[in-house]
Amino acid sequence: MPLYDFHCPDCAADFELLMRASDQPVCPTCGSTTVNRLISRVSPPGKSKAIIASARAQARREGHFSNF
């Protein structure tokens, strides 16, 4: 099931729900069923390899062995 972002115009709450596309969303704050589905931003491709490498290099410089 996908995760959807919603906005409630009645109480101005923004929230996300894990639900099927056919389910009726309900605002967790006020209980309203008149909510608008928001367009989610796509996350950019991660640079986790570079982040991990820099964290390991920093740990090596500081003498920590937990990140090796």
MODELLER restraints for C-alpha pairs under 7 A, 6 or more apart:
rsr = mdl.restraints
at = mdl.atoms
rsr.add(forms.Gaussian(group=physical.xy_distance, feature=features.Distance(at['CA:1:A'], at['CA:18:A']), mean=6.32, stdev=0.5))
rsr.add(forms.Gaussian(group=physical.xy_distance, feature=features.Distance(at['CA:1:A'], at['CA:19:A']), mean=5.68, stdev=0.5))
rsr.add(forms.Gaussian(group=physical.xy_distance, feature=features.Distance(at['CA:1:A'], at['CA:20:A']), mean=5.64, stdev=0.5))
rsr.add(forms.Gaussian(group=physical.xy_distance, feature=features.Distance(at['CA:2:A'], at['CA:18:A']), mean=5.80, stdev=0.5))
rsr.add(forms.Gaussian(group=physical.xy_distance, feature=features.Distance(at['CA:2:A'], at['CA:19:A']), mean=6.20, stdev=0.5))
rsr.add(forms.Gaussian(group=physical.xy_distance, feature=features.Distance(at['CA:2:A'], at['CA:20:A']), mean=6.78, stdev=0.5))
rsr.add(forms.Gaussian(group=physical.xy_distance, feature=features.Distance(at['CA:3:A'], at['CA:16:A']), mean=6.60, stdev=0.5))
rsr.add(forms.Gaussian(group=physical.xy_distance, feature=features.Distance(at['CA:3:A'], at['CA:17:A']), mean=5.59, stdev=0.5))
rsr.add(forms.Gaussian(group=physical.xy_distance, feature=features.Distance(at['CA:3:A'], at['CA:18:A']), mean=4.38, stdev=0.5))
rsr.add(forms.Gaussian(group=physical.xy_distance, feature=features.Distance(at['CA:3:A'], at['CA:19:A']), mean=6.52, stdev=0.5))
rsr.add(forms.Gaussian(group=physical.xy_distance, feature=features.Distance(at['CA:4:A'], at['CA:16:A']), mean=5.36, stdev=0.5))
rsr.add(forms.Gaussian(group=physical.xy_distance, feature=features.Distance(at['CA:4:A'], at['CA:17:A']), mean=5.40, stdev=0.5))
rsr.add(forms.Gaussian(group=physical.xy_distance, feature=features.Distance(at['CA:4:A'], at['CA:18:A']), mean=6.34, stdev=0.5))
rsr.add(forms.Gaussian(group=physical.xy_distance, feature=features.Distance(at['CA:5:A'], at['CA:15:A']), mean=5.82, stdev=0.5))
rsr.add(forms.Gaussian(group=physical.xy_distance, feature=features.Distance(at['CA:5:A'], at['CA:16:A']), mean=4.22, stdev=0.5))
rsr.add(forms.Gaussian(group=physical.xy_distance, feature=features.Distance(at['CA:5:A'], at['CA:17:A']), mean=6.57, stdev=0.5))
rsr.add(forms.Gaussian(group=physical.xy_distance, feature=features.Distance(at['CA:5:A'], at['CA:37:A']), mean=5.97, stdev=0.5))
rsr.add(forms.Gaussian(group=physical.xy_distance, feature=features.Distance(at['CA:5:A'], at['CA:38:A']), mean=5.32, stdev=0.5))
rsr.add(forms.Gaussian(group=physical.xy_distance, feature=features.Distance(at['CA:5:A'], at['CA:40:A']), mean=6.72, stdev=0.5))
rsr.add(forms.Gaussian(group=physical.xy_distance, feature=features.Distance(at['CA:6:A'], at['CA:14:A']), mean=5.75, stdev=0.5))
rsr.add(forms.Gaussian(group=physical.xy_distance, feature=features.Distance(at['CA:6:A'], at['CA:15:A']), mean=5.41, stdev=0.5))
rsr.add(forms.Gaussian(group=physical.xy_distance, feature=features.Distance(at['CA:6:A'], at['CA:16:A']), mean=5.84, stdev=0.5))
rsr.add(forms.Gaussian(group=physical.xy_distance, feature=features.Distance(at['CA:6:A'], at['CA:35:A']), mean=6.35, stdev=0.5))
rsr.add(forms.Gaussian(group=physical.xy_distance, feature=features.Distance(at['CA:6:A'], at['CA:36:A']), mean=5.47, stdev=0.5))
rsr.add(forms.Gaussian(group=physical.xy_distance, feature=features.Distance(at['CA:6:A'], at['CA:37:A']), mean=4.47, stdev=0.5))
rsr.add(forms.Gaussian(group=physical.xy_distance, feature=features.Distance(at['CA:6:A'], at['CA:38:A']), mean=5.27, stdev=0.5))
rsr.add(forms.Gaussian(group=physical.xy_distance, feature=features.Distance(at['CA:7:A'], at['CA:13:A']), mean=5.75, stdev=0.5))
rsr.add(forms.Gaussian(group=physical.xy_distance, feature=features.Distance(at['CA:7:A'], at['CA:14:A']), mean=4.54, stdev=0.5))
rsr.add(forms.Gaussian(group=physical.xy_distance, feature=features.Distance(at['CA:7:A'], at['CA:15:A']), mean=6.53, stdev=0.5))
rsr.add(forms.Gaussian(group=physical.xy_distance, feature=features.Distance(at['CA:7:A'], at['CA:35:A']), mean=5.66, stdev=0.5))
rsr.add(forms.Gaussian(group=physical.xy_distance, feature=features.Distance(at['CA:7:A'], at['CA:36:A']), mean=5.18, stdev=0.5))
rsr.add(forms.Gaussian(group=physical.xy_distance, feature=features.Distance(at['CA:7:A'], at['CA:37:A']), mean=6.47, stdev=0.5))
rsr.add(forms.Gaussian(group=physical.xy_distance, feature=features.Distance(at['CA:7:A'], at['CA:38:A']), mean=6.72, stdev=0.5))
rsr.add(forms.Gaussian(group=physical.xy_distance, feature=features.Distance(at['CA:8:A'], at['CA:14:A']), mean=6.51, stdev=0.5))
rsr.add(forms.Gaussian(group=physical.xy_distance, feature=features.Distance(at['CA:8:A'], at['CA:27:A']), mean=6.49, stdev=0.5))
rsr.add(forms.Gaussian(group=physical.xy_distance, feature=features.Distance(at['CA:8:A'], at['CA:34:A']), mean=6.84, stdev=0.5))
rsr.add(forms.Gaussian(group=physical.xy_distance, feature=features.Distance(at['CA:8:A'], at['CA:35:A']), mean=4.59, stdev=0.5))
rsr.add(forms.Gaussian(group=physical.xy_distance, feature=features.Distance(at['CA:8:A'], at['CA:36:A']), mean=6.36, stdev=0.5))
rsr.add(forms.Gaussian(group=physical.xy_distance, feature=features.Distance(at['CA:9:A'], at['CA:35:A']), mean=6.55, stdev=0.5))
rsr.add(forms.Gaussian(group=physical.xy_distance, feature=features.Distance(at['CA:11:A'], at['CA:30:A']), mean=6.74, stdev=0.5))
rsr.add(forms.Gaussian(group=physical.xy_distance, feature=features.Distance(at['CA:25:A'], at['CA:33:A']), mean=6.16, stdev=0.5))
rsr.add(forms.Gaussian(group=physical.xy_distance, feature=features.Distance(at['CA:26:A'], at['CA:32:A']), mean=5.70, stdev=0.5))
rsr.add(forms.Gaussian(group=physical.xy_distance, feature=features.Distance(at['CA:26:A'], at['CA:33:A']), mean=4.73, stdev=0.5))
rsr.add(forms.Gaussian(group=physical.xy_distance, feature=features.Distance(at['CA:27:A'], at['CA:33:A']), mean=6.41, stdev=0.5))
rsr.add(forms.Gaussian(group=physical.xy_distance, feature=features.Distance(at['CA:56:A'], at['CA:67:A']), mean=5.56, stdev=0.5))
rsr.add(forms.Gaussian(group=physical.xy_distance, feature=features.Distance(at['CA:56:A'], at['CA:68:A']), mean=6.17, stdev=0.5))
rsr.add(forms.Gaussian(group=physical.xy_distance, feature=features.Distance(at['CA:59:A'], at['CA:65:A']), mean=6.80, stdev=0.5))
rsr.add(forms.Gaussian(group=physical.xy_distance, feature=features.Distance(at['CA:59:A'], at['CA:67:A']), mean=6.42, stdev=0.5))
